[in-house]
């Protein structure tokens, strides 16, 4: 037995699964793990270090932008 990993667009997943099952192929769907990019990780680290800004309300937040 061999394992084959393929990436299928979400809107085609059901069709591909049905086709493979018709061929007698065992289908296991593996969700893609999403990882934050470097900029997001840096922002999270900044917040963990206590360097984030606090606002008393939404208006103050939007006025700072």
mmCIF file of the C-alpha atoms, coordinates in Angstrom:
data_MODEL
# 
_entry.id   MODEL 
# 
loop_
_atom_site.group_PDB 
_atom_site.id 
_atom_site.type_symbol 
_atom_site.label_atom_id 
_atom_site.label_alt_id 
_atom_site.label_comp_id 
_atom_site.label_asym_id 
_atom_site.label_entity_id 
_atom_site.label_seq_id 
_atom_site.pdbx_PDB_ins_code 
_atom_site.Cartn_x 
_atom_site.Cartn_y 
_atom_site.Cartn_z 
_atom_site.occupancy 
_atom_site.B_iso_or_equiv 
_atom_site.pdbx_formal_charge 
_atom_site.auth_seq_id 
_atom_site.auth_comp_id 
_atom_site.auth_asym_id 
_atom_site.auth_atom_id 
_atom_site.pdbx_PDB_model_num 
ATOM 1  C CA . UNK A 1 1  ? 0.000   0.000  0.000  1.00 0.00 ? 1  UNK A CA 1 
ATOM 2  C CA . UNK A 1 2  ? 1.185   3.505  -0.790 1.00 0.00 ? 2  UNK A CA 1 
ATOM 3  C CA . UNK A 1 3  ? 0.231   6.867  0.661  1.00 0.00 ? 3  UNK A CA 1 
ATOM 4  C CA . UNK A 1 4  ? -0.408  9.735  -1.714 1.00 0.00 ? 4  UNK A CA 1 
ATOM 5  C CA . UNK A 1 5  ? -0.894  13.276 -0.488 1.00 0.00 ? 5  UNK A CA 1 
ATOM 6  C CA . UNK A 1 6  ? -2.792  15.628 -2.764 1.00 0.00 ? 6  UNK A CA 1 
ATOM 7  C CA . UNK A 1 7  ? -4.039  19.161 -2.270 1.00 0.00 ? 7  UNK A CA 1 
ATOM 8  C CA . UNK A 1 8  ? -7.581  19.716 -3.462 1.00 0.00 ? 8  UNK A CA 1 
ATOM 9  C CA . UNK A 1 9  ? -9.496  23.017 -3.581 1.00 0.00 ? 9  UNK A CA 1 
ATOM 10 C CA . UNK A 1 10 ? -12.172 23.019 -0.876 1.00 0.00 ? 10 UNK A CA 1 
ATOM 11 C CA . UNK A 1 11 ? -14.986 23.293 -3.402 1.00 0.00 ? 11 UNK A CA 1 
ATOM 12 C CA . UNK A 1 12 ? -13.806 20.071 -5.114 1.00 0.00 ? 12 UNK A CA 1 
ATOM 13 C CA . UNK A 1 13 ? -13.145 17.939 -2.025 1.00 0.00 ? 13 UNK A CA 1 
ATOM 14 C CA . UNK A 1 14 ? -16.456 16.065 -2.067 1.00 0.00 ? 14 UNK A CA 1 
ATOM 15 C CA . UNK A 1 15 ? -16.106 15.191 -5.757 1.00 0.00 ? 15 UNK A CA 1 
ATOM 16 C CA . UNK A 1 16 ? -12.561 13.902 -5.355 1.00 0.00 ? 16 UNK A CA 1 
ATOM 17 C CA . UNK A 1 17 ? -13.469 11.879 -2.260 1.00 0.00 ? 17 UNK A CA 1 
ATOM 18 C CA . UNK A 1 18 ? -16.432 10.292 -4.058 1.00 0.00 ? 18 UNK A CA 1 
ATOM 19 C CA . UNK A 1 19 ? -14.270 9.413  -7.073 1.00 0.00 ? 19 UNK A CA 1 
ATOM 20 C CA . UNK A 1 20 ? -11.535 7.853  -4.944 1.00 0.00 ? 20 UNK A CA 1 
ATOM 21 C CA . UNK A 1 21 ? -14.036 5.847  -2.885 1.00 0.00 ? 21 UNK A CA 1 
ATOM 22 C CA . UNK A 1 22 ? -15.530 4.553  -6.137 1.00 0.00 ? 22 UNK A CA 1 
ATOM 23 C CA . UNK A 1 23 ? -12.051 3.275  -7.003 1.00 0.00 ? 23 UNK A CA 1 
ATOM 24 C CA . UNK A 1 24 ? -11.801 1.556  -3.612 1.00 0.00 ? 24 UNK A CA 1 
ATOM 25 C CA . UNK A 1 25 ? -9.258  3.992  -2.242 1.00 0.00 ? 25 UNK A CA 1 
ATOM 26 C CA . UNK A 1 26 ? -9.279  4.729  1.491  1.00 0.00 ? 26 UNK A CA 1 
ATOM 27 C CA . UNK A 1 27 ? -9.748  8.462  2.006  1.00 0.00 ? 27 UNK A CA 1 
ATOM 28 C CA . UNK A 1 28 ? -8.531  10.331 5.068  1.00 0.00 ? 28 UNK A CA 1 
ATOM 29 C CA . UNK A 1 29 ? -8.843  14.108 5.084  1.00 0.00 ? 29 UNK A CA 1 
ATOM 30 C CA . UNK A 1 30 ? -5.945  15.881 6.750  1.00 0.00 ? 30 UNK A CA 1 
ATOM 31 C CA . UNK A 1 31 ? -6.533  19.514 7.685  1.00 0.00 ? 31 UNK A CA 1 
ATOM 32 C CA . UNK A 1 32 ? -3.728  21.870 6.815  1.00 0.00 ? 32 UNK A CA 1 
ATOM 33 C CA . UNK A 1 33 ? -2.120  23.361 9.915  1.00 0.00 ? 33 UNK A CA 1 
ATOM 34 C CA . UNK A 1 34 ? -2.116  27.120 9.795  1.00 0.00 ? 34 UNK A CA 1 
ATOM 35 C CA . UNK A 1 35 ? 0.907   28.860 11.279 1.00 0.00 ? 35 UNK A CA 1 
ATOM 36 C CA . UNK A 1 36 ? 1.259   32.594 11.899 1.00 0.00 ? 36 UNK A CA 1 
ATOM 37 C CA . UNK A 1 37 ? 3.796   34.482 9.796  1.00 0.00 ? 37 UNK A CA 1 
ATOM 38 C CA . UNK A 1 38 ? 6.872   36.211 11.259 1.00 0.00 ? 38 UNK A CA 1 
ATOM 39 C CA . UNK A 1 39 ? 5.123   39.594 11.579 1.00 0.00 ? 39 UNK A CA 1 
ATOM 40 C CA . UNK A 1 40 ? 2.245   38.089 13.558 1.00 0.00 ? 40 UNK A CA 1 
ATOM 41 C CA . UNK A 1 41 ? 4.625   36.168 15.832 1.00 0.00 ? 41 UNK A CA 1 
ATOM 42 C CA . UNK A 1 42 ? 6.578   39.374 16.503 1.00 0.00 ? 42 UNK A CA 1 
ATOM 43 C CA . UNK A 1 43 ? 3.344   41.199 17.391 1.00 0.00 ? 43 UNK A CA 1 
ATOM 44 C CA . UNK A 1 44 ? 2.303   38.409 19.773 1.00 0.00 ? 44 UNK A CA 1 
ATOM 45 C CA . UNK A 1 45 ? 5.737   38.444 21.425 1.00 0.00 ? 45 UNK A CA 1 
ATOM 46 C CA . UNK A 1 46 ? 5.477   42.235 21.816 1.00 0.00 ? 46 UNK A CA 1 
ATOM 47 C CA . UNK A 1 47 ? 2.133   41.869 23.587 1.00 0.00 ? 47 UNK A CA 1 
ATOM 48 C CA . UNK A 1 48 ? 3.465   39.112 25.849 1.00 0.00 ? 48 UNK A CA 1 
ATOM 49 C CA . UNK A 1 49 ? 6.295   41.467 26.844 1.00 0.00 ? 49 UNK A CA 1 
ATOM 50 C CA . UNK A 1 50 ? 3.722   44.062 27.936 1.00 0.00 ? 50 UNK A CA 1 
ATOM 51 C CA . UNK A 1 51 ? 4.518   46.519 25.153 1.00 0.00 ? 51 UNK A CA 1 
ATOM 52 C CA . UNK A 1 52 ? 1.001   46.730 23.729 1.00 0.00 ? 52 UNK A CA 1 
ATOM 53 C CA . UNK A 1 53 ? -1.153  49.848 23.853 1.00 0.00 ? 53 UNK A CA 1 
ATOM 54 C CA . UNK A 1 54 ? -4.349  49.975 25.912 1.00 0.00 ? 54 UNK A CA 1 
ATOM 55 C CA . UNK A 1 55 ? -7.389  52.036 25.043 1.00 0.00 ? 55 UNK A CA 1 
ATOM 56 C CA . UNK A 1 56 ? -10.283 52.943 27.304 1.00 0.00 ? 56 UNK A CA 1 
ATOM 57 C CA . UNK A 1 57 ? -12.835 52.522 24.512 1.00 0.00 ? 57 UNK A CA 1 
ATOM 58 C CA . UNK A 1 58 ? -13.278 51.873 20.798 1.00 0.00 ? 58 UNK A CA 1 
ATOM 59 C CA . UNK A 1 59 ? -13.393 55.562 19.932 1.00 0.00 ? 59 UNK A CA 1 
ATOM 60 C CA . UNK A 1 60 ? -9.986  56.101 21.488 1.00 0.00 ? 60 UNK A CA 1 
ATOM 61 C CA . UNK A 1 61 ? -8.634  53.138 19.525 1.00 0.00 ? 61 UNK A CA 1 
ATOM 62 C CA . UNK A 1 62 ? -9.942  54.430 16.180 1.00 0.00 ? 62 UNK A CA 1 
ATOM 63 C CA . UNK A 1 63 ? -8.780  57.972 16.892 1.00 0.00 ? 63 UNK A CA 1 
ATOM 64 C CA . UNK A 1 64 ? -5.229  56.641 17.369 1.00 0.00 ? 64 UNK A CA 1 
ATOM 65 C CA . UNK A 1 65 ? -5.160  55.158 13.871 1.00 0.00 ? 65 UNK A CA 1 
# 
